[in-house]
Amino acid sequence: MTAEPLPAELFTLGRSSLDLYSDDIGAAFADITRFGAYLGGSPLNIAVGASRLGVRAALLTAVGEDQVGDFLLKGLEREGVETRFISRKPGTRTSAVLLGIQPPDRFPITFYRENAADIQLSIKDIQDAPIEAARALVINGSALARDPSRSATLSAARRAHEAGVTVYFDLDFRADQWPDPLGYGLSIRSVLRDVDVILGTEEEINAARLRDPADVVIRHSMVTAPEIRGDVAANTAALLEDAPVVVVKEGERGCTVHRQNEAPIPVPGFAVEVLSVLGAGDAFAAGLITGRLRGMDWAQSARLGNACGAIVVTRIGCANFTPTWDEVQALMDGG
């Protein structure tokens, strides 16, 4: 008799949403006439991206008892992502995000997360998820913004760490989810004892080490998030004191893998024409984690991640536009 396979080799935990992307490419947000409906939320995107690359992935999140929740669950099932551990929260709303696309560098985002279901994800909701039997867990910075999802995240990370499961921490700094960016840095540092790999952009690395209010610069533009200043090299070194690996995402330059007591590994990106950068970091994470799960070294895994991110920036969305294994291989082979 063949044993039933474990539900997942990868769990991701945190935000999930309906993403409404502008179909009017280049239009100012006020001039948009049509939106396309897709799956969204960083942990969801990573789960879908990994699933498309052949990983058995499961999502730990919560949705409302609403039609938007139905939309997400059906979409995840279509993508082969395990949904049995997703909670439904009466009296809450499944999150939604509206996104404009104004290449090359303007991608205005509006979050609708008042009374968001995924923030209500609790320790009790995830207690039956076999996290200890997985090979990797991805936790997310936004989930630390409020309880009970903060406690659920800390609990999941502790369980995984104690069981020897690799814990990846996607910094996912979303300034409008925090009353004060300084609170983000404090919360990030509270979970690092249970983290094996940190993933973040240069600005997220600075935000994770943020201590001085003077390093927060409010920007008055279509980009609503404040600029976070800091010394990326020094802040990366500081994070390495707590986590064995820090992967810095560097956009079109690719990424650099930093390991304790080892030389950094710079991994160049791929030259592509950018349509939208939204979702590129999540696709990168899905590729890098898949590489590690498949026994690749850090350079190979980061190259796979870079290829996934490069493909997504040529498209208009996140989860629904992440590449398959064959597509990624074609790019890495020069296609």
matplotlib code that plots the C-alpha trace (Angstrom):
import matplotlib.pyplot as plt

x = [0.0, 1.4, 1.6, -0.4, 2.0, 2.4, 0.1, 2.9, 6.7, 6.3, 4.0, 3.6, 1.8, 0.2, -1.6, -4.0, -6.1, -8.1, -5.8, -7.5, -5.0, -5.5, -6.2, -5.4, -1.6, 0.0, -3.2, -3.2, -5.1, -8.0, -8.4, -8.6, -11.7, -11.2, -9.5, -8.6, -9.2, -6.3, -5.0, -2.7, -0.9, 2.8, 2.6, -0.1, 2.0, 5.0, 2.8, 1.4, 4.9, 6.4, 3.5, 3.9, 7.6, 6.5, 6.6, 3.8, 2.7, 0.1, -1.1, -1.9, -4.2, -7.8, -10.5, -14.0, -17.2, -17.7, -17.6, -14.0, -13.0, -14.6, -12.7, -9.4, -10.0, -11.1, -8.1, -5.7, -7.2, -6.9, -3.2, -2.6, -2.0, -3.3, -6.2, -7.4, -5.7, -7.2, -9.7, -12.9, -13.7, -17.3, -17.8, -14.6, -13.7, -11.3, -8.6, -8.6, -5.9, -6.2, -3.1, -2.3, 0.4, 2.3, 5.7, 8.5, 8.5, 5.0, 2.8, 0.3, -1.3, -4.3, -5.0, -8.4, -7.6, -10.0, -11.4, -9.2, -9.7, -6.1, -5.2, -7.5, -5.5, -4.7, -2.5, -5.6, -6.3, -2.9, -2.5, -3.5, -1.3, 1.6, 4.3, 6.8, 6.6, 7.3, 10.7, 10.3, 8.1, 7.7, 6.6, 5.8, 6.6, 3.1, 1.6, 3.4, 1.6, -1.3, -2.6, -3.7, -1.8, 1.4, 1.1, 0.3, 3.4, 5.6, 4.1, 4.6, 8.2, 9.0, 7.4, 9.2, 12.6, 12.3, 11.5, 14.5, 12.3, 14.0, 12.3, 12.3, 11.4, 10.0, 10.4, 7.5, 7.6, 4.2, 4.4, 0.7, 0.1, 2.1, 1.2, 4.9, 7.8, 9.9, 7.4, 8.1, 11.8, 11.0, 8.6, 11.0, 13.8, 11.5, 11.3, 14.8, 15.9, 13.7, 14.7, 17.1, 16.9, 15.9, 14.6, 14.3, 15.0, 17.7, 15.0, 13.4, 16.8, 17.1, 13.6, 14.3, 17.1, 15.3, 16.0, 16.2, 13.0, 15.3, 15.8, 12.1, 11.5, 7.9, 7.6, 4.8, 4.2, 2.2, 4.5, 2.9, 5.4, 8.1, 11.7, 13.7, 17.3, 20.2, 23.5, 22.5, 25.9, 26.0, 22.3, 22.8, 25.8, 23.7, 20.9, 23.5, 24.3, 20.8, 20.1, 22.5, 21.6, 20.4, 19.4, 19.3, 17.0, 18.6, 16.1, 17.5, 21.0, 19.8, 20.6, 23.4, 23.4, 25.1, 26.0, 27.6, 31.4, 31.3, 32.0, 28.9, 27.6, 26.4, 24.0, 23.3, 19.8, 18.4, 18.0, 14.3, 11.9, 10.0, 6.2, 5.5, 7.6, 4.7, 5.1, 8.7, 10.0, 7.5, 8.3, 12.0, 11.3, 9.3, 12.2, 14.9, 13.1, 12.3, 15.9, 16.9, 14.2, 15.5, 19.1, 20.6, 23.4, 22.8, 24.1, 21.9, 18.9, 19.3, 19.7, 16.5, 14.8, 16.2, 14.8, 11.3, 11.4, 12.6, 9.7, 7.1, 8.3, 7.4, 3.8, 1.1, 0.5, 1.6, 0.4, -1.5, 1.6, 4.3, 6.2, 6.3, 9.4, 9.7, 9.4, 12.1, 14.4, 13.9, 15.0, 18.0, 19.0, 19.0, 15.4]
y = [0.0, 3.4, 6.0, 9.1, 12.0, 14.8, 17.8, 20.1, 20.4, 24.2, 26.3, 30.0, 32.1, 35.6, 37.9, 36.9, 39.1, 39.8, 41.8, 44.1, 45.1, 47.9, 46.8, 50.3, 50.1, 53.5, 55.3, 57.5, 55.8, 58.3, 57.4, 53.6, 52.2, 48.4, 46.0, 42.4, 40.1, 37.9, 36.2, 38.2, 38.7, 37.9, 34.5, 33.5, 34.5, 32.5, 29.4, 29.6, 30.4, 27.4, 25.2, 26.1, 25.0, 21.6, 22.1, 20.8, 24.1, 25.0, 28.4, 29.4, 32.4, 33.4, 34.6, 36.0, 34.1, 36.2, 35.8, 37.1, 34.3, 31.9, 33.4, 32.9, 29.4, 28.3, 30.0, 28.3, 24.9, 25.5, 26.2, 23.0, 24.9, 23.0, 25.0, 22.7, 24.8, 28.1, 29.5, 31.3, 34.2, 35.3, 39.0, 39.9, 40.7, 39.1, 41.7, 43.5, 45.5, 47.9, 48.4, 50.8, 50.1, 53.1, 51.8, 52.2, 53.1, 54.1, 51.4, 53.0, 50.6, 51.0, 48.4, 47.6, 45.8, 47.2, 44.3, 42.0, 38.3, 37.3, 39.5, 37.4, 34.2, 32.8, 30.2, 28.0, 28.3, 26.8, 24.3, 21.3, 22.3, 19.8, 22.5, 20.3, 17.7, 20.3, 21.2, 24.9, 27.7, 31.2, 33.9, 37.4, 40.9, 42.3, 39.5, 40.9, 44.3, 43.2, 40.4, 37.7, 37.1, 38.3, 35.6, 33.0, 33.9, 33.8, 30.4, 28.9, 30.1, 28.6, 25.3, 25.1, 26.1, 23.6, 20.8, 21.7, 23.1, 25.9, 29.2, 31.9, 35.4, 37.6, 41.1, 42.5, 46.1, 47.8, 51.2, 51.8, 48.6, 50.1, 53.1, 53.8, 52.4, 52.1, 49.6, 47.5, 47.3, 46.3, 43.5, 42.2, 41.8, 40.0, 36.9, 36.6, 33.9, 31.4, 32.5, 30.8, 32.9, 36.6, 37.9, 41.6, 44.5, 47.0, 49.4, 46.5, 45.6, 49.2, 49.2, 46.0, 47.7, 51.1, 52.9, 56.6, 58.5, 60.8, 57.9, 57.9, 60.4, 61.0, 61.1, 63.1, 61.3, 58.3, 56.2, 56.6, 54.6, 56.6, 56.3, 54.4, 55.5, 53.5, 51.8, 48.6, 46.9, 47.6, 46.7, 43.4, 42.6, 43.3, 41.0, 38.3, 38.3, 36.9, 34.9, 32.5, 33.8, 37.2, 37.5, 41.1, 41.6, 44.2, 44.6, 44.5, 43.9, 40.5, 39.7, 39.0, 36.0, 36.8, 34.0, 34.1, 33.8, 33.3, 35.6, 37.2, 35.6, 38.2, 36.6, 38.8, 39.3, 38.8, 41.6, 41.9, 44.7, 45.7, 46.1, 45.9, 45.2, 44.1, 40.5, 40.1, 39.7, 37.0, 35.1, 35.5, 33.9, 31.1, 30.3, 30.6, 28.4, 25.8, 25.7, 25.0, 22.3, 20.6, 20.5, 23.4, 25.5, 29.1, 30.5, 28.2, 28.8, 32.6, 32.3, 30.4, 33.1, 35.8, 34.1, 33.8, 37.5, 38.5, 36.7, 38.2, 41.8, 41.3, 40.6, 42.6, 40.7, 38.4, 34.9, 34.3, 35.3, 33.3, 31.0, 27.3, 25.2, 25.0, 28.8, 29.4, 26.8, 28.4, 31.8, 30.4, 28.5, 31.8, 31.7]
z = [0.0, -1.0, 1.7, 1.1, 0.2, 2.7, 2.0, 1.2, 1.1, 1.2, 3.4, 2.9, 5.5, 5.3, 3.0, 0.3, -1.9, -5.1, -7.3, -9.8, -12.4, -14.9, -18.4, -19.6, -19.7, -19.3, -18.2, -15.2, -12.4, -12.6, -16.3, -15.9, -17.5, -17.0, -14.5, -14.8, -11.8, -10.5, -7.5, -5.2, -2.0, -1.6, 0.3, -2.2, -5.1, -3.8, -3.3, -6.9, -8.3, -6.6, -7.6, -11.2, -10.9, -9.5, -5.8, -3.6, -1.9, 0.6, 1.7, 5.3, 5.2, 5.9, 3.7, 4.4, 3.8, 0.7, -3.1, -3.2, -0.8, -3.2, -6.1, -4.3, -3.2, -6.7, -8.3, -5.8, -6.4, -10.2, -9.6, -7.5, -4.2, -1.2, 0.4, 3.2, 5.8, 4.7, 7.3, 6.5, 8.9, 9.3, 9.6, 7.8, 4.2, 1.8, 0.9, -2.4, -4.2, -7.1, -9.3, -12.1, -14.7, -16.0, -17.4, -16.9, -13.2, -11.9, -10.5, -8.1, -5.6, -3.4, -0.7, 0.7, 4.0, 6.5, 8.5, 6.4, 6.9, 6.7, 9.6, 11.7, 11.0, 14.5, 16.2, 16.5, 12.8, 11.9, 14.6, 12.4, 9.5, 9.4, 9.2, 11.0, 8.2, 5.4, 4.1, 4.0, 5.5, 4.1, 6.6, 5.7, 7.1, 6.6, 8.7, 11.7, 11.5, 13.8, 15.9, 15.7, 12.5, 14.2, 16.8, 14.2, 12.3, 15.3, 16.3, 12.8, 12.6, 16.1, 15.2, 11.9, 13.4, 16.2, 13.7, 11.4, 8.6, 6.7, 7.5, 4.8, 5.8, 3.0, 4.5, 2.4, 3.7, 3.0, 4.8, 4.8, 6.8, 9.7, 11.9, 12.1, 10.0, 13.1, 14.4, 11.3, 12.2, 15.8, 14.7, 12.1, 14.6, 17.0, 14.8, 13.5, 16.0, 14.1, 10.6, 8.3, 5.1, 4.8, 1.4, 0.8, -1.5, -0.5, 0.9, 2.9, 4.3, 5.5, 6.9, 8.8, 10.7, 11.0, 14.2, 13.4, 12.4, 10.3, 7.9, 6.9, 4.0, 3.0, -0.8, -2.4, -5.7, -7.1, -5.0, -1.7, 0.4, 2.2, 1.2, 3.8, 3.9, 5.3, 4.6, 2.8, 3.4, 7.1, 7.6, 5.7, 7.9, 10.9, 9.8, 9.1, 12.8, 13.4, 10.2, 8.4, 4.9, 3.6, 0.0, -1.3, -4.3, -6.6, -9.4, -12.9, -11.5, -10.1, -6.5, -4.0, -1.6, 1.7, 4.1, 7.5, 7.3, 3.5, 0.5, -1.0, -4.2, -6.8, -9.3, -12.4, -13.7, -17.2, -19.8, -20.6, -21.5, -18.4, -18.5, -14.8, -11.8, -9.6, -8.4, -9.6, -6.0, -5.3, -8.5, -7.5, -4.1, -5.6, -8.0, -5.4, -2.9, -5.5, -6.4, -2.8, -2.5, -5.6, -4.3, -6.2, -4.7, -3.8, -7.1, -9.2, -7.0, -7.2, -11.0, -11.2, -9.0, -11.2, -14.3, -12.7, -11.8, -15.3, -16.9, -14.6, -15.3, -19.0, -18.0, -16.2, -13.0, -10.1, -9.3, -12.6, -14.6, -12.9, -15.2, -15.6, -15.3, -19.1, -19.5, -17.0, -18.6, -22.0, -20.7, -18.8, -22.0, -24.0, -25.3]

ax = plt.figure().add_subplot(projection="3d")
ax.plot(x, y, z, "-o")
ax.set_aspect("equal")
plt.show()
